[in-house]
Amino acid sequence: MNKQKDDFEVAMQSFSLLQSNSNARQVFRAIKVFGKADLEVSKCYGAYFAKSDRDGVPFHLNLIGNMPRDERFKCSQFVQEKLRRVCLLAAHTNHKLSRHSIDREIERYPGAVFGSHFGHSISGFPGLLDEMGACAWAVLDGDLTVKDAVALTQNNKYFDIFSDIFYLKPNPI
């Protein structure tokens, strides 16, 4: 029975990769459009997007846009660390956001959400905006409801500017 469950999860991951990548690109474009007037956002030209299984093991890691070479390694590490942390939080507490365990002194930043089945994480924008984008990506992937995304992020400083991002429609692939 456990083997069947593992096979099902792998099939779900594989099936969702193409649509998930298209959705991630759509979220990236929306953040850039909504954030044109925000100085911090306008300085960001790229971000890593990562999606994981419930244990925090990434099966999708993608750089969208451009990022200076010296920042790539750091951001790719951050995006994966956020995933592991949010999945651990979701498994052992009722927390669904990596924001609930930030510690800037040891470089633990916000920017990941755990949906119904998967972790979604972004690194490259300011941390709280990474969080808004991760929630929007989870909504587009059908892993988080709009209602849950709004409830999770309504106290986020970017909520008023970026909450429309939760209403994007998936692009056909």
Backbone hydrogen bonds, N-H to C=O, Kabsch-Sander energy under -0.5 kcal/mol:
donor,donor_aa,acceptor,acceptor_aa,energy
5,K,1,M,-2.0
6,D,2,N,-2.4
7,D,3,K,-2.6
8,F,4,Q,-2.3
9,E,5,K,-2.3
10,V,6,D,-2.3
11,A,7,D,-2.3
12,M,8,F,-2.5
13,Q,9,E,-2.3
14,S,10,V,-2.6
15,F,11,A,-2.6
16,S,12,M,-1.9
17,L,13,Q,-1.0
17,L,14,S,-0.7
18,L,14,S,-0.6
19,Q,15,F,-0.5
20,S,16,S,-2.9
21,N,17,L,-2.4
22,S,18,L,-1.8
23,N,19,Q,-2.5
24,A,20,S,-2.5
25,R,21,N,-2.1
26,Q,22,S,-1.8
27,V,23,N,-2.4
28,F,24,A,-2.4
29,R,25,R,-2.3
30,A,26,Q,-2.3
31,I,27,V,-2.6
32,K,28,F,-2.1
33,V,29,R,-2.2
34,F,30,A,-3.2
35,G,31,I,-2.1
36,K,33,V,-1.2
38,D,35,G,-1.4
39,L,37,A,-0.6
42,S,38,D,-2.8
43,K,39,L,-1.2
44,C,41,V,-1.7
47,A,64,I,-2.2
48,Y,123,S,-3.0
49,F,62,N,-2.9
50,A,121,S,-2.6
51,K,60,H,-2.2
52,S,119,G,-2.3
53,D,57,V,-1.9
56,G,53,D,-2.0
59,F,51,K,-2.6
60,H,51,K,-1.5
62,N,49,F,-2.6
64,I,47,A,-2.7
64,I,62,N,-0.6
66,N,45,Y,-2.3
71,E,68,P,-1.8
72,R,68,P,-1.1
72,R,69,R,-0.5
73,F,69,R,-0.7
75,C,71,E,-2.6
76,S,72,R,-2.6
77,Q,73,F,-2.0
78,F,74,K,-2.4
79,V,75,C,-2.5
80,Q,76,S,-1.2
81,E,77,Q,-2.4
82,K,78,F,-2.6
83,L,79,V,-1.3
84,R,80,Q,-2.3
85,R,81,E,-2.4
86,V,82,K,-2.6
87,C,83,L,-2.3
88,L,84,R,-2.0
89,L,85,R,-2.5
90,A,86,V,-2.5
91,A,87,C,-1.8
92,H,88,L,-1.6
93,T,89,L,-2.5
95,H,89,L,-0.5
98,S,112,A,-2.2
100,H,97,L,-1.5
101,S,98,S,-2.0
102,I,99,R,-1.3
103,D,108,R,-2.2
106,I,103,D,-1.3
107,E,104,R,-1.4
108,R,103,D,-2.0
109,Y,107,E,-0.6
113,V,120,H,-2.5
114,F,96,K,-2.2
115,G,113,V,-0.6
115,G,118,F,-2.8
116,S,143,D,-2.4
119,G,52,S,-1.5
120,H,113,V,-2.7
121,S,50,A,-2.6
122,I,111,G,-2.1
123,S,48,Y,-2.0
124,G,125,F,-0.8
129,L,126,P,-1.2
130,D,126,P,-2.4
131,E,127,G,-1.9
132,M,128,L,-1.6
133,G,129,L,-2.6
134,A,130,D,-2.7
135,C,131,E,-2.3
136,A,132,M,-2.3
137,W,133,G,-2.6
138,A,134,A,-2.3
139,V,135,C,-2.2
140,L,136,A,-2.6
141,D,137,W,-2.2
142,G,139,V,-1.6
143,D,138,A,-2.7
144,L,138,A,-1.0
149,A,145,T,-2.5
150,V,146,V,-2.8
151,A,147,K,-2.2
152,L,148,D,-2.5
153,T,149,A,-1.8
154,Q,150,V,-1.3
156,N,153,T,-2.4
159,F,156,N,-2.1
162,F,158,Y,-2.7
163,S,159,F,-2.1
165,I,162,F,-2.1
166,F,163,S,-1.7
167,Y,164,D,-1.9
168,L,165,I,-1.1
